[in-house]
Amino acid sequence: MTTRTAVTPLTSEDAEILLTAARHAAEAAGVTVSVTVLDAGGHLLAFRRDDRAVLISGETSTRKAYTALQLNSPTADLVDLVKPDGPFHSLTTALDRPLLFIAGGVPVHRDGTLIGAIGVGGGAPEQDHTFAVTATAALA
């Protein structure tokens, strides 16, 4: 019989670590952002929008996190898959809850298990991706 060890889910404390690390990385780069952290079920654990961040960044950060969670992949790795000739072309409109295939969403793993996701919006996509990856590294 194989014994399974339970993986600790993403906690509110973890979410604050992710949020703070992403915001600090963005501040260091002079970028104002919104950051969303979701648990493994897609439920909101933390959200913060910088006062001067563009309003749409709140929505994009949330959709990026949701997309990274659902596909268990950084959104930066999915961008080419939804182009007109890509295998996920119709996926952008296939679900009730919209996905967003722009860099800035990153899944969060603990001991190899998906426990949530972070999404960053407000900077250039490459910047948002870097801020999200920096945050996941801070949690590790």
C-alpha positions in Angstrom: 0.0 0.0 0.0 1.3 3.4 -1.0 1.2 6.1 1.7 0.3 9.6 0.4 1.6 12.7 2.2 -0.8 15.6 2.2 0.5 18.8 0.7 -0.2 21.9 2.7 -2.6 24.1 0.6 -1.8 27.7 -0.2 -2.5 29.8 2.9 -3.4 33.4 3.5 0.1 33.9 4.8 1.5 32.4 1.6 -0.7 34.7 -0.5 0.6 37.7 1.3 4.2 36.6 0.7 3.4 36.2 -3.0 1.6 39.5 -3.2 4.3 41.5 -1.4 7.2 39.9 -3.4 5.4 40.7 -6.7 4.7 44.3 -5.6 8.2 44.9 -4.4 9.6 43.6 -7.7 7.3 45.9 -9.6 8.1 48.9 -7.4 11.9 48.2 -8.0 11.2 48.4 -11.7 9.1 51.5 -11.4 5.9 49.7 -12.6 2.5 50.0 -10.9 0.6 46.7 -11.0 -2.3 44.7 -9.7 -1.6 41.3 -8.2 -4.1 38.5 -7.7 -3.5 35.2 -5.8 -5.9 32.3 -6.2 -6.0 29.0 -4.3 -6.1 25.6 -6.0 -9.9 25.9 -6.3 -9.7 29.2 -8.1 -10.9 31.2 -5.1 -9.4 34.6 -4.3 -6.9 34.6 -1.5 -5.3 38.0 -2.0 -5.7 41.0 -4.3 -4.1 44.4 -4.4 -4.1 47.2 -7.0 -1.5 50.0 -6.7 -3.2 53.3 -6.5 -1.8 54.4 -9.9 -2.1 51.1 -11.7 -4.4 51.2 -14.7 -7.9 50.0 -13.8 -8.0 47.1 -16.2 -4.9 45.6 -14.5 -7.2 44.3 -11.7 -9.2 42.3 -14.2 -6.1 41.1 -16.2 -4.2 40.0 -13.1 -7.2 37.9 -12.0 -7.7 36.3 -15.5 -4.0 35.6 -15.8 -4.0 33.8 -12.5 -7.1 31.8 -13.4 -5.6 30.8 -16.7 -2.3 29.7 -15.2 -4.2 27.7 -12.6 -6.6 26.0 -15.0 -3.8 25.0 -17.4 -1.1 24.5 -14.8 1.3 26.5 -16.9 2.7 30.0 -17.0 0.6 32.1 -19.3 3.8 33.3 -21.0 4.2 29.7 -22.3 0.7 29.6 -23.8 0.6 32.7 -25.9 1.6 31.0 -29.2 -0.9 28.2 -28.6 -4.0 30.5 -29.0 -2.9 32.1 -32.3 -5.1 31.4 -35.2 -3.1 28.4 -36.3 -2.5 27.2 -32.7 -4.0 24.1 -31.1 -5.8 26.1 -28.4 -7.2 28.8 -30.8 -10.8 28.2 -29.7 -10.0 27.8 -26.0 -10.2 31.5 -25.4 -14.0 31.4 -25.9 -14.8 27.8 -25.0 -15.3 28.3 -21.2 -17.9 30.3 -19.2 -15.1 32.0 -17.3 -12.7 33.8 -19.6 -9.1 32.8 -19.9 -6.4 35.4 -20.7 -3.3 34.3 -22.7 -1.0 37.2 -21.9 2.2 36.7 -19.9 1.9 37.4 -16.2 0.1 34.4 -14.8 2.1 31.6 -13.0 1.0 28.5 -11.2 2.2 27.9 -7.7 3.4 24.5 -6.7 4.4 22.9 -3.4 6.2 19.6 -3.4 5.2 19.2 -7.0 1.5 19.7 -6.4 -0.5 22.6 -7.8 -1.7 24.7 -4.9 -2.7 28.0 -6.6 -1.7 30.7 -9.0 -0.5 34.3 -9.1 -1.4 36.9 -11.7 0.2 40.2 -12.3 -1.1 43.0 -14.6 -0.2 46.5 -15.3 3.3 46.3 -16.8 4.4 45.0 -20.1 3.6 41.3 -20.3 7.3 40.3 -19.9 7.6 42.5 -16.9 4.4 41.0 -15.3 5.8 37.5 -15.9 9.0 38.4 -14.2 7.2 39.9 -11.2 5.1 36.7 -10.9 8.1 34.4 -11.2 10.0 36.5 -8.6 7.0 36.1 -6.2 6.9 32.3 -6.6 10.6 32.1 -5.9 10.1 34.1 -2.7 7.5 31.6 -1.5 9.9 28.7 -2.2 
